[in-house]
Amino acid sequence: MPLFSTTPSVTLRAAFRRQLEQLRVSRLPRSAPRRFQSTNPNPNPNPNPGPKDAPKPKPKPEPKPAKVVVEDPIPVGSTPAVPPLPLWLRLGPLTRAGQAYARAQRARPWATQVATSVFIYLAADLSAQRIGGREYAPERTARNLVVGTVWAVPGYLWFIWLSRNFNYASHAVSIAVKIVVNQLVFTPTFNSYFFGFQALLAGDSLPEIWDRVRRTVPVSWVNAWKLWPAVTAFSFTFVPIEYRSVFAGVVAVGWQTYLSYLNRQAEIEEEAAHGRVAALPAPVEEAPPQVQADVEKRRIAA
């Protein structure tokens, strides 16, 4: 009887313990299964690699291609090797003469200007006398040479000063200001000197010198506006500074020759007008009224 009573209790206690153990295990956290990590750095699972499983050698780096230097093509056809030279450098003997003058100008500027002025005034006077139609007057040539020699250095210094001043950001404004200053200051000053010194060397008195300046300077100043602004603009734009006096002198020879031609034409027209007046018969003076009455009585009586 006792055995039968203790057996179920032992069985119940064993079943209860199993339930508690299962409950405890179900509450524990589940961790991921650990994997086996090998310490061998070789990823090949085969511990004895054969010839097929041997590691392949690293490929050698390919050499970099050399840089190809592209040279300028040889000029052929219309491709110029160098930029073309300016026109004034392709004139042969004239170019060499101009380069020699530039070297002399840089070495001895004042002496070069005096020699240039003498040549210009000599050519202008010979041309003017030839067009004038009169006999050659050497004293007139001598006076022109003296006038040109004295004015050579002051005229050169004036254009040097004008080229270094009145230079603005706008080239057109700079040229316009230079032209106005040159026409208002230099032109009347030079014309007064030219005509006044010519009269002084010719032996005129002071009133005669003033009369010549008063008659010639305004007309020459007005006519100068017709040519010299364009010459000044071209000179300061395209002509180098060492050639500007020569350029202005060449234009001056032509300008003085043109003025001498116009002056001679005016003289011929005046001489022709005076000749026509002299050829006309003298007008008959009208007789007094008493004389006319006596003449009429005689005619009636006859």
GROMACS elastic network, one bead per residue, 0.5 to 0.9 nm:
[ bonds ]
;  ai    aj funct       b0    kb
    1     4     6  0.53399   500
    1     5     6  0.64613   500
    2     5     6  0.51348   500
    2     6     6  0.63725   500
    2     7     6  0.88023   500
    3     6     6  0.54181   500
    3     7     6  0.63143   500
    4     7     6  0.56757   500
    4     8     6  0.74295   500
    5     8     6  0.64856   500
    5     9     6  0.74308   500
    6     9     6  0.54280   500
    6    10     6  0.64664   500
    6    11     6  0.88136   500
    7    10     6  0.53317   500
    7    11     6  0.63052   500
    7    12     6  0.87287   500
    8    11     6  0.50108   500
    8    12     6  0.61204   500
    8    13     6  0.86162   500
    9    12     6  0.50703   500
    9    13     6  0.61637   500
    9    14     6  0.86416   500
   10    13     6  0.51206   500
   10    14     6  0.62391   500
   10    15     6  0.86544   500
   11    14     6  0.51854   500
   11    15     6  0.62362   500
   11    16     6  0.85912   500
   12    15     6  0.51244   500
   12    16     6  0.60905   500
   12    17     6  0.86657   500
   13    16     6  0.50705   500
   13    17     6  0.62698   500
   13    18     6  0.87643   500
   14    17     6  0.51826   500
   14    18     6  0.63627   500
   14    19     6  0.88089   500
   15    18     6  0.51684   500
   15    19     6  0.63881   500
   15    20     6  0.88143   500
   16    19     6  0.51659   500
   16    20     6  0.63519   500
   16    21     6  0.87453   500
   17    20     6  0.51133   500
   17    21     6  0.61961   500
   17    22     6  0.86641   500
   18    21     6  0.51275   500
   18    22     6  0.62236   500
   18    23     6  0.85931   500
   19    22     6  0.51773   500
   19    23     6  0.61433   500
   19    24     6  0.86345   500
   20    23     6  0.50407   500
   20    24     6  0.61347   500
   20    25     6  0.86496   500
   21    24     6  0.51145   500
   21    25     6  0.62263   500
   21    26     6  0.86548   500
   22    25     6  0.51933   500
   22    26     6  0.61716   500
   22    27     6  0.87911   500
   23    26     6  0.52215   500
   23    27     6  0.64864   500
   24    27     6  0.54028   500
   24    28     6  0.67331   500
   25    28     6  0.54400   500
   25    29     6  0.88284   500
   26    29     6  0.81479   500
   31    34     6  0.85653   500
   34    37     6  0.89764   500
   37    40     6  0.89725   500
   38    41     6  0.80100   500
   39    42     6  0.88440   500
   40    43     6  0.74280   500
   41    44     6  0.87814   500
   42    45     6  0.76463   500
   42    47     6  0.86878   500
   43    46     6  0.86654   500
   44    47     6  0.72224   500
   44    49     6  0.79185   500
   44    53     6  0.81305   500
   45    48     6  0.88537   500
   45    49     6  0.88997   500
   46    49     6  0.58368   500
   46    50     6  0.88294   500
   46    53     6  0.84810   500
   48    53     6  0.88634   500
   49    52     6  0.75296   500
   49    53     6  0.51500   500
   49    54     6  0.60083   500
   50    53     6  0.51399   500
   50    54     6  0.61636   500
   51    54     6  0.53184   500
   51    55     6  0.89493   500
   52    55     6  0.85807   500
   53    56     6  0.86241   500
   56    59     6  0.87963   500
   57    60     6  0.89224   500
   59    62     6  0.87639   500
   60    63     6  0.89591   500
   61    64     6  0.88110   500
   62    65     6  0.89733   500
   63    66     6  0.87973   500
   64    67     6  0.89426   500
   65    68     6  0.87140   500
   70    73     6  0.85948   500
   71    74     6  0.88227   500
   72    75     6  0.84152   500
   73    76     6  0.84604   500
   74    79     6  0.87005   500
   74    81     6  0.82035   500
   75    78     6  0.77592   500
   75    79     6  0.51683   500
   75    80     6  0.61835   500
   75    81     6  0.57910   500
   76    79     6  0.56466   500
   76    80     6  0.77128   500
   76    81     6  0.86594   500
   77    80     6  0.80924   500
   80    83     6  0.66286   500
   80    84     6  0.78271   500
   81    84     6  0.89670   500
   82    85     6  0.86568   500
   84    87     6  0.88582   500
   85    88     6  0.82351   500
   85    89     6  0.62952   500
   85    90     6  0.70367   500
   86    89     6  0.54965   500
   86    90     6  0.69397   500
   87    90     6  0.53222   500
   87    91     6  0.70205   500
   88    91     6  0.58229   500
   88    92     6  0.88997   500
   88    94     6  0.81268   500
   88    95     6  0.63029   500
   88    98     6  0.89538   500
   89    92     6  0.75354   500
   89    94     6  0.85297   500
   89    95     6  0.54214   500
   89    96     6  0.83764   500
   90    94     6  0.86065   500
   90    95     6  0.66567   500
   91    94     6  0.54925   500
   91    95     6  0.52430   500
   91    96     6  0.82592   500
   92    95     6  0.53174   500
   92    96     6  0.64945   500
   92    97     6  0.87994   500
   93    96     6  0.51009   500
   93    97     6  0.61092   500
   93    98     6  0.85348   500
   94    97     6  0.50597   500
   94    98     6  0.61021   500
   94    99     6  0.86098   500
   95    98     6  0.50721   500
   95    99     6  0.61755   500
   95   100     6  0.86215   500
   96    99     6  0.50988   500
   96   100     6  0.61804   500
   96   101     6  0.86162   500
   97   100     6  0.51141   500
   97   101     6  0.62208   500
   97   102     6  0.86820   500
   98   101     6  0.50315   500
   98   102     6  0.62067   500
   98   103     6  0.87263   500
   98   243     6  0.82266   500
   99   102     6  0.50150   500
   99   103     6  0.63084   500
   99   104     6  0.87056   500
  100   103     6  0.51702   500
  100   104     6  0.63125   500
  100   105     6  0.85844   500
  101   104     6  0.50763   500
  101   105     6  0.60115   500
  101   106     6  0.86611   500
  101   112     6  0.81341   500
  101   242     6  0.84785   500
  101   243     6  0.83314   500
  102   106     6  0.62344   500
  102   107     6  0.86085   500
  102   242     6  0.61127   500
  102   243     6  0.72344   500
  103   106     6  0.52490   500
  103   107     6  0.62027   500
  103   108     6  0.86027   500
  104   107     6  0.50591   500
  104   108     6  0.58271   500
  104   109     6  0.70420   500
  104   111     6  0.88554   500
  104   112     6  0.65717   500
  105   108     6  0.54710   500
  105   110     6  0.78726   500
  105   111     6  0.82763   500
  105   112     6  0.57529   500
  105   113     6  0.77068   500
  105   242     6  0.64414   500
  105   243     6  0.87203   500
  106   109     6  0.58539   500
  106   242     6  0.76969   500
  107   112     6  0.88473   500
  108   111     6  0.57017   500
  108   112     6  0.61020   500
  108   113     6  0.86763   500
  109   112     6  0.51556   500
  109   113     6  0.61187   500
  109   114     6  0.87473   500
  109   153     6  0.89777   500
  109   156     6  0.89919   500
  109   242     6  0.87061   500
  110   113     6  0.50671   500
  110   114     6  0.62716   500
  110   115     6  0.87059   500
  110   152     6  0.80446   500
  110   153     6  0.61528   500
  110   156     6  0.82072   500
  111   114     6  0.51748   500
  111   115     6  0.62724   500
  111   116     6  0.85562   500
  111   153     6  0.87081   500
  112   115     6  0.52399   500
  112   116     6  0.60654   500
  112   117     6  0.85448   500
  113   117     6  0.59854   500
  113   118     6  0.85594   500
  113   149     6  0.88396   500
  113   152     6  0.58738   500
  113   153     6  0.65655   500
  113   156     6  0.71551   500
  113   245     6  0.77557   500
  113   246     6  0.87715   500
  114   117     6  0.51142   500
  114   118     6  0.61984   500
  114   119     6  0.86887   500
  114   148     6  0.79621   500
  114   149     6  0.57401   500
  114   150     6  0.82456   500
  114   151     6  0.85003   500
  114   152     6  0.53080   500
  114   153     6  0.68654   500
  115   118     6  0.52067   500
  115   119     6  0.63356   500
  115   120     6  0.87182   500
  115   149     6  0.80252   500
  115   152     6  0.85784   500
  116   119     6  0.52176   500
  116   120     6  0.61812   500
  116   121     6  0.86800   500
  116   152     6  0.81379   500
  116   245     6  0.82359   500
  116   246     6  0.71471   500
  116   249     6  0.82575   500
  117   120     6  0.50824   500
  117   121     6  0.60847   500
  117   122     6  0.83950   500
  117   145     6  0.82198   500
  117   148     6  0.55732   500
  117   149     6  0.62176   500
  117   151     6  0.81320   500
  117   152     6  0.57131   500
  117   245     6  0.86192   500
  117   246     6  0.85414   500
  117   249     6  0.75278   500
  118   121     6  0.53816   500
  118   122     6  0.60388   500
  118   123     6  0.86171   500
  118   144     6  0.85777   500
  118   145     6  0.57392   500
  118   146     6  0.82579   500
  118   148     6  0.59266   500
  118   149     6  0.59752   500
  118   152     6  0.83358   500
  119   122     6  0.51655   500
  119   123     6  0.61988   500
  119   124     6  0.86054   500
  119   145     6  0.84702   500
  119   148     6  0.89640   500
  120   123     6  0.52591   500
  120   124     6  0.61297   500
  120   125     6  0.86407   500
  120   148     6  0.81040   500
  120   246     6  0.84313   500
  120   249     6  0.59605   500
  120   250     6  0.71153   500
  120   252     6  0.80517   500
  120   253     6  0.66484   500
  121   125     6  0.60451   500
  121   126     6  0.85439   500
  121   141     6  0.83629   500
  121   144     6  0.61394   500
  121   145     6  0.60213   500
  121   147     6  0.83411   500
  121   148     6  0.59620   500
  121   149     6  0.87276   500
  121   249     6  0.83635   500
  121   252     6  0.88461   500
  121   253     6  0.74674   500
  122   125     6  0.52877   500
  122   126     6  0.61982   500
  122   127     6  0.85501   500
  122   141     6  0.67444   500
  122   142     6  0.87061   500
  122   144     6  0.71397   500
  122   145     6  0.64032   500
  122   148     6  0.87686   500
  123   126     6  0.52795   500
  123   127     6  0.60931   500
  123   128     6  0.85239   500
  123   253     6  0.68579   500
  124   127     6  0.52069   500
  124   128     6  0.60429   500
  124   129     6  0.85978   500
  124   144     6  0.88219   500
  124   252     6  0.77568   500
  124   254     6  0.75508   500
  124   255     6  0.88600   500
  124   256     6  0.65147   500
  124   257     6  0.65160   500
  125   128     6  0.50503   500
  125   129     6  0.60563   500
  125   130     6  0.84329   500
  125   140     6  0.78482   500
  125   141     6  0.60173   500
  125   144     6  0.69037   500
  125   145     6  0.87935   500
  125   253     6  0.84074   500
  125   256     6  0.83845   500
  125   257     6  0.81885   500
  126   129     6  0.52628   500
  126   130     6  0.60749   500
  126   131     6  0.86589   500
  126   136     6  0.83168   500
  126   141     6  0.74390   500
  127   130     6  0.51335   500
  127   131     6  0.62504   500
  127   132     6  0.85165   500
  127   253     6  0.80587   500
  127   254     6  0.88326   500
  127   256     6  0.86191   500
  127   257     6  0.61032   500
  127   260     6  0.87800   500
  128   131     6  0.52539   500
  128   132     6  0.59826   500
  128   253     6  0.89057   500
  128   256     6  0.70621   500
  128   257     6  0.50925   500
  128   258     6  0.82410   500
  128   259     6  0.84897   500
  128   260     6  0.55651   500
  128   261     6  0.73589   500
  129   133     6  0.68730   500
  129   134     6  0.67998   500
  129   135     6  0.76886   500
  129   136     6  0.64058   500
  129   137     6  0.79152   500
  129   257     6  0.88330   500
  129   260     6  0.81333   500
  130   133     6  0.59720   500
  130   134     6  0.73547   500
  130   135     6  0.82660   500
  130   136     6  0.76218   500
  131   134     6  0.82010   500
  131   257     6  0.75677   500
  131   260     6  0.70935   500
  131   261     6  0.60460   500
  131   264     6  0.77316   500
  132   135     6  0.86365   500
  132   260     6  0.66575   500
  132   261     6  0.66275   500
  132   263     6  0.81979   500
  132   264     6  0.56360   500
  132   265     6  0.87768   500
  133   136     6  0.89514   500
  133   264     6  0.78973   500
  134   137     6  0.85275   500
  136   140     6  0.85749   500
  136   141     6  0.89097   500
  137   140     6  0.54893   500
  137   141     6  0.68729   500
  138   141     6  0.50407   500
  138   142     6  0.62541   500
  138   143     6  0.87146   500
  139   143     6  0.62344   500
  139   144     6  0.86915   500
  139   202     6  0.88024   500
  140   143     6  0.51432   500
  140   144     6  0.63591   500
  140   145     6  0.87645   500
  140   198     6  0.87926   500
  140   202     6  0.84832   500
  141   144     6  0.51264   500
  141   145     6  0.62523   500
  141   146     6  0.87632   500
  142   145     6  0.51478   500
  142   146     6  0.63406   500
  142   147     6  0.87020   500
  143   146     6  0.52233   500
  143   147     6  0.62345   500
  143   148     6  0.86851   500
  143   197     6  0.86409   500
  143   198     6  0.65580   500
  143   201     6  0.65178   500
  143   202     6  0.78822   500
  144   147     6  0.50429   500
  144   148     6  0.61032   500
  144   149     6  0.85336   500
  144   194     6  0.89165   500
  144   198     6  0.75168   500
  145   148     6  0.51416   500
  145   149     6  0.60380   500
  145   150     6  0.86249   500
  146   149     6  0.51754   500
  146   150     6  0.62282   500
  146   151     6  0.86520   500
  147   150     6  0.55053   500
  147   151     6  0.63495   500
  147   152     6  0.87164   500
  147   193     6  0.85617   500
  147   194     6  0.68375   500
  147   197     6  0.69873   500
  147   198     6  0.73579   500
  148   151     6  0.52676   500
  148   152     6  0.59938   500
  148   194     6  0.87842   500
  149   152     6  0.53569   500
  149   153     6  0.80716   500
  150   153     6  0.72628   500
  150   154     6  0.79966   500
  151   154     6  0.55514   500
  151   155     6  0.59161   500
  151   156     6  0.84910   500
  151   190     6  0.85349   500
  151   193     6  0.88834   500
  152   155     6  0.54756   500
  152   156     6  0.62691   500
  152   157     6  0.88121   500
  153   156     6  0.50759   500
  153   157     6  0.61575   500
  153   158     6  0.85817   500
  154   157     6  0.51377   500
  154   158     6  0.61314   500
  154   159     6  0.88535   500
  155   158     6  0.50831   500
  155   159     6  0.65132   500
  155   160     6  0.87572   500
  155   186     6  0.87357   500
  155   190     6  0.86867   500
  155   245     6  0.84836   500
  156   159     6  0.54339   500
  156   160     6  0.63324   500
  156   161     6  0.87684   500
  156   245     6  0.68968   500
  157   160     6  0.50298   500
  157   161     6  0.61732   500
  157   162     6  0.85690   500
  158   161     6  0.51652   500
  158   162     6  0.61220   500
  158   163     6  0.86314   500
  158   186     6  0.81310   500
  159   163     6  0.60310   500
  159   164     6  0.86377   500
  159   182     6  0.89931   500
  159   241     6  0.86727   500
  159   244     6  0.83038   500
  159   245     6  0.81972   500
  160   163     6  0.52375   500
  160   164     6  0.64575   500
  160   165     6  0.88975   500
  160   241     6  0.77574   500
  161   164     6  0.52839   500
  161   165     6  0.63375   500
  162   165     6  0.53422   500
  162   166     6  0.72819   500
  162   178     6  0.68163   500
  162   181     6  0.85949   500
  162   182     6  0.80908   500
  163   166     6  0.76841   500
  163   167     6  0.79147   500
  163   178     6  0.81639   500
  163   236     6  0.73487   500
  163   241     6  0.80557   500
  164   167     6  0.70973   500
  165   168     6  0.88703   500
  165   174     6  0.88606   500
  165   178     6  0.83893   500
  166   173     6  0.87785   500
  166   174     6  0.57610   500
  166   175     6  0.83015   500
  166   177     6  0.67307   500
  166   178     6  0.66247   500
  167   170     6  0.81240   500
  167   171     6  0.76015   500
  167   173     6  0.83324   500
  167   174     6  0.52011   500
  167   175     6  0.82291   500
  167   177     6  0.88666   500
  167   178     6  0.87349   500
  168   171     6  0.66563   500
  168   172     6  0.88238   500
  168   173     6  0.68558   500
  168   174     6  0.54690   500
  169   172     6  0.89721   500
  169   173     6  0.80734   500
  169   174     6  0.78640   500
  170   173     6  0.53478   500
  170   174     6  0.63591   500
  170   175     6  0.88222   500
  171   174     6  0.50630   500
  171   175     6  0.62051   500
  171   176     6  0.85857   500
  171   237     6  0.86978   500
  172   175     6  0.52408   500
  172   176     6  0.61422   500
  172   177     6  0.86783   500
  173   176     6  0.50911   500
  173   177     6  0.61655   500
  173   178     6  0.85766   500
  174   177     6  0.53165   500
  174   178     6  0.62040   500
  174   179     6  0.86773   500
  175   178     6  0.51151   500
  175   179     6  0.61664   500
  175   180     6  0.87108   500
  175   232     6  0.80809   500
  175   233     6  0.59568   500
  175   236     6  0.72948   500
  175   237     6  0.80388   500
  176   179     6  0.51868   500
  176   180     6  0.63118   500
  176   181     6  0.86976   500
  176   229     6  0.87027   500
  176   233     6  0.78482   500
  177   180     6  0.51857   500
  177   181     6  0.61183   500
  177   182     6  0.84532   500
  178   181     6  0.52095   500
  178   182     6  0.59633   500
  178   183     6  0.85102   500
  178   232     6  0.80286   500
  178   233     6  0.83132   500
  178   236     6  0.89064   500
  179   182     6  0.51237   500
  179   183     6  0.60712   500
  179   184     6  0.85136   500
  179   228     6  0.83395   500
  179   229     6  0.56781   500
  179   230     6  0.86174   500
  179   232     6  0.64021   500
  179   233     6  0.70865   500
  180   183     6  0.52083   500
  180   184     6  0.60240   500
  180   185     6  0.84039   500
  180   229     6  0.81544   500
  181   184     6  0.52323   500
  181   185     6  0.58220   500
  181   186     6  0.74898   500
  182   185     6  0.54583   500
  182   187     6  0.64434   500
  182   229     6  0.85605   500
  182   232     6  0.84514   500
  183   186     6  0.59730   500
  183   187     6  0.51675   500
  183   188     6  0.73925   500
  183   221     6  0.80490   500
  183   224     6  0.80067   500
  183   225     6  0.74477   500
  183   228     6  0.80951   500
  183   229     6  0.77026   500
  184   187     6  0.64941   500
  184   188     6  0.68174   500
  184   189     6  0.87434   500
  185   188     6  0.62126   500
  185   189     6  0.63136   500
  185   190     6  0.87361   500
  186   189     6  0.52266   500
  186   190     6  0.59855   500
  186   191     6  0.84744   500
  187   190     6  0.53022   500
  187   191     6  0.60458   500
  187   192     6  0.85168   500
  187   220     6  0.88974   500
  187   221     6  0.66523   500
  187   224     6  0.77742   500
  188   191     6  0.51162   500
  188   192     6  0.59976   500
  188   193     6  0.84947   500
  188   217     6  0.67692   500
  188   218     6  0.80679   500
  188   220     6  0.85024   500
  188   221     6  0.62530   500
  189   192     6  0.52940   500
  189   193     6  0.62388   500
  189   194     6  0.86284   500
  190   193     6  0.50274   500
  190   194     6  0.59674   500
  190   195     6  0.86465   500
  191   194     6  0.50055   500
  191   195     6  0.61512   500
  191   196     6  0.81635   500
  191   213     6  0.82041   500
  191   216     6  0.82773   500
  191   217     6  0.58686   500
  191   220     6  0.73820   500
  191   221     6  0.75976   500
  192   195     6  0.55811   500
  192   196     6  0.57211   500
  192   197     6  0.81249   500
  192   213     6  0.59367   500
  192   214     6  0.86871   500
  192   216     6  0.84435   500
  192   217     6  0.61136   500
  193   196     6  0.52087   500
  193   197     6  0.56571   500
  193   198     6  0.81910   500
  193   213     6  0.86338   500
  194   197     6  0.54528   500
  194   198     6  0.60964   500
  194   199     6  0.87223   500
  194   213     6  0.89425   500
  195   198     6  0.51189   500
  195   199     6  0.62955   500
  195   200     6  0.86655   500
  195   209     6  0.80574   500
  195   212     6  0.69483   500
  195   213     6  0.59957   500
  195   216     6  0.74265   500
  195   217     6  0.77198   500
  196   199     6  0.52230   500
  196   200     6  0.61785   500
  196   201     6  0.87145   500
  196   209     6  0.56108   500
  196   210     6  0.72706   500
  196   212     6  0.70800   500
  196   213     6  0.59124   500
  197   201     6  0.60818   500
  197   202     6  0.84235   500
  197   209     6  0.82415   500
  198   201     6  0.52899   500
  198   202     6  0.61918   500
  198   203     6  0.88889   500
  198   209     6  0.87206   500
  199   203     6  0.64717   500
  199   204     6  0.55161   500
  199   205     6  0.82022   500
  199   208     6  0.77547   500
  199   209     6  0.56409   500
  199   212     6  0.75224   500
  199   213     6  0.89133   500
  200   203     6  0.52817   500
  200   204     6  0.55015   500
  200   205     6  0.72699   500
  200   206     6  0.79959   500
  200   209     6  0.66812   500
  201   204     6  0.75707   500
  204   207     6  0.81158   500
  204   208     6  0.57536   500
  204   209     6  0.61565   500
  205   208     6  0.51771   500
  205   209     6  0.60948   500
  205   210     6  0.86560   500
  206   210     6  0.61610   500
  206   211     6  0.85482   500
  207   210     6  0.51247   500
  207   211     6  0.61151   500
  207   212     6  0.86846   500
  208   212     6  0.62039   500
  208   213     6  0.86391   500
  209   212     6  0.52190   500
  209   213     6  0.62735   500
  209   214     6  0.85656   500
  210   213     6  0.51175   500
  210   214     6  0.60015   500
  210   215     6  0.85964   500
  211   214     6  0.50476   500
  211   215     6  0.61822   500
  211   216     6  0.86397   500
  212   215     6  0.52019   500
  212   216     6  0.60520   500
  212   217     6  0.81918   500
  213   216     6  0.53633   500
  213   217     6  0.55298   500
  213   218     6  0.84184   500
  214   217     6  0.60654   500
  214   218     6  0.71218   500
  215   218     6  0.68734   500
  215   219     6  0.73884   500
  216   219     6  0.55441   500
  216   220     6  0.61316   500
  216   221     6  0.85400   500
  217   220     6  0.51817   500
  217   221     6  0.59088   500
  217   222     6  0.86039   500
  218   221     6  0.51001   500
  218   222     6  0.62526   500
  218   223     6  0.86734   500
  219   222     6  0.53189   500
  219   223     6  0.62856   500
  219   224     6  0.86206   500
  220   223     6  0.50798   500
  220   224     6  0.59994   500
  220   225     6  0.89516   500
  221   224     6  0.50715   500
  221   225     6  0.69034   500
  222   225     6  0.56547   500
  222   226     6  0.75605   500
  223   226     6  0.54992   500
  223   227     6  0.75356   500
  223   228     6  0.89858   500
  224   227     6  0.56680   500
  224   228     6  0.56568   500
  224   229     6  0.79922   500
  225   228     6  0.58893   500
  225   229     6  0.62024   500
  225   230     6  0.87569   500
  226   229     6  0.73140   500
  226   230     6  0.81725   500
  227   230     6  0.58303   500
  227   231     6  0.65071   500
  227   232     6  0.89301   500
  227   255     6  0.84844   500
  228   232     6  0.59094   500
  228   233     6  0.84450   500
  228   251     6  0.89518   500
  229   232     6  0.51107   500
  229   233     6  0.61468   500
  229   234     6  0.86105   500
  230   233     6  0.51744   500
  230   234     6  0.61745   500
  230   235     6  0.84989   500
  231   234     6  0.52495   500
  231   235     6  0.60020   500
  231   236     6  0.86722   500
  231   247     6  0.87806   500
  231   248     6  0.74450   500
  231   251     6  0.79783   500
  232   235     6  0.50608   500
  232   236     6  0.61601   500
  232   237     6  0.84436   500
  232   248     6  0.82814   500
  233   236     6  0.54704   500
  233   237     6  0.60927   500
  233   238     6  0.85582   500
  234   237     6  0.51591   500
  234   238     6  0.58568   500
  234   239     6  0.71633   500
  235   238     6  0.56857   500
  235   240     6  0.77808   500
  235   241     6  0.84475   500
  235   243     6  0.88126   500
  235   244     6  0.61769   500
  235   247     6  0.74740   500
  235   248     6  0.79255   500
  236   239     6  0.61735   500
  236   240     6  0.77308   500
  236   241     6  0.79317   500
  236   244     6  0.79980   500
  237   240     6  0.84364   500
  239   242     6  0.82533   500
  239   243     6  0.63672   500
  239   244     6  0.60592   500
  239   247     6  0.79437   500
  240   243     6  0.55835   500
  240   244     6  0.64611   500
  241   244     6  0.53514   500
  241   245     6  0.80443   500
  242   245     6  0.72251   500
  242   246     6  0.82624   500
  243   246     6  0.53518   500
  243   247     6  0.61828   500
  243   248     6  0.86818   500
  244   247     6  0.50103   500
  244   248     6  0.60365   500
  244   249     6  0.83628   500
  245   248     6  0.51258   500
  245   249     6  0.59289   500
  245   250     6  0.85815   500
  246   250     6  0.61406   500
  246   251     6  0.86163   500
  247   250     6  0.52762   500
  247   251     6  0.63962   500
  247   252     6  0.85647   500
  248   251     6  0.51333   500
  248   252     6  0.59662   500
  248   253     6  0.87052   500
  249   253     6  0.62158   500
  249   254     6  0.87352   500
  250   253     6  0.52364   500
  250   254     6  0.66270   500
  250   255     6  0.86880   500
  251   254     6  0.51963   500
  251   255     6  0.60213   500
  251   256     6  0.86075   500
  252   256     6  0.59505   500
  252   257     6  0.82918   500
  253   256     6  0.53888   500
  253   257     6  0.60950   500
  253   258     6  0.85600   500
  254   257     6  0.50749   500
  254   258     6  0.60730   500
  254   259     6  0.86248   500
  255   258     6  0.50879   500
  255   259     6  0.62124   500
  255   260     6  0.85850   500
  256   259     6  0.50323   500
  256   260     6  0.60312   500
  256   261     6  0.84945   500
  257   260     6  0.50578   500
  257   261     6  0.61428   500
  257   262     6  0.86834   500
  258   261     6  0.50473   500
  258   262     6  0.62732   500
  258   263     6  0.85583   500
  259   262     6  0.50987   500
  259   263     6  0.60449   500
  259   264     6  0.85700   500
  260   264     6  0.61102   500
  260   265     6  0.85869   500
  261   264     6  0.51503   500
  261   265     6  0.62223   500
  261   266     6  0.86807   500
  262   265     6  0.50728   500
  262   266     6  0.62449   500
  262   267     6  0.86897   500
  263   266     6  0.51573   500
  263   267     6  0.62967   500
  263   268     6  0.87712   500
  264   268     6  0.62343   500
  264   269     6  0.86666   500
  265   268     6  0.51238   500
  265   269     6  0.62737   500
  265   270     6  0.86751   500
  266   269     6  0.51110   500
  266   270     6  0.61950   500
  266   271     6  0.86132   500
  267   270     6  0.50731   500
  267   271     6  0.61023   500
  267   272     6  0.85536   500
  268   271     6  0.50776   500
  268   272     6  0.61075   500
  268   273     6  0.85629   500
  269   272     6  0.51001   500
  269   273     6  0.61489   500
  269   274     6  0.86795   500
  270   273     6  0.50395   500
  270   274     6  0.62046   500
  270   275     6  0.85678   500
  271   274     6  0.51413   500
  271   275     6  0.61502   500
  271   276     6  0.87812   500
  272   275     6  0.50174   500
  272   276     6  0.63567   500
  272   277     6  0.87936   500
  273   276     6  0.52790   500
  273   277     6  0.64327   500
  273   278     6  0.88014   500
  274   277     6  0.51792   500
  274   278     6  0.62621   500
  274   279     6  0.87753   500
  275   278     6  0.51603   500
  275   279     6  0.63058   500
  275   280     6  0.89905   500
  276   279     6  0.51734   500
  276   280     6  0.65862   500
  277   280     6  0.55417   500
  277   281     6  0.87698   500
  278   281     6  0.78995   500
  278   282     6  0.88307   500
  279   282     6  0.89828   500
  280   283     6  0.87893   500
  281   284     6  0.88855   500
  287   290     6  0.82719   500
  287   291     6  0.63496   500
  287   292     6  0.64126   500
  288   291     6  0.55125   500
  288   292     6  0.64117   500
  288   293     6  0.89600   500
  289   292     6  0.50546   500
  289   293     6  0.62882   500
  289   294     6  0.88700   500
  290   293     6  0.51365   500
  290   294     6  0.64043   500
  290   295     6  0.87165   500
  291   294     6  0.52221   500
  291   295     6  0.62554   500
  291   296     6  0.86961   500
  292   295     6  0.51664   500
  292   296     6  0.62722   500
  292   297     6  0.88504   500
  293   296     6  0.51026   500
  293   297     6  0.63120   500
  293   298     6  0.88085   500
  294   297     6  0.51615   500
  294   298     6  0.63457   500
  294   299     6  0.86694   500
  295   298     6  0.53228   500
  295   299     6  0.63262   500
  295   300     6  0.88850   500
  296   299     6  0.51237   500
  296   300     6  0.63627   500
  296   301     6  0.87877   500
  297   300     6  0.51789   500
  297   301     6  0.61790   500
  297   302     6  0.85814   500
  298   301     6  0.51415   500
  298   302     6  0.61087   500
  299   302     6  0.52588   500
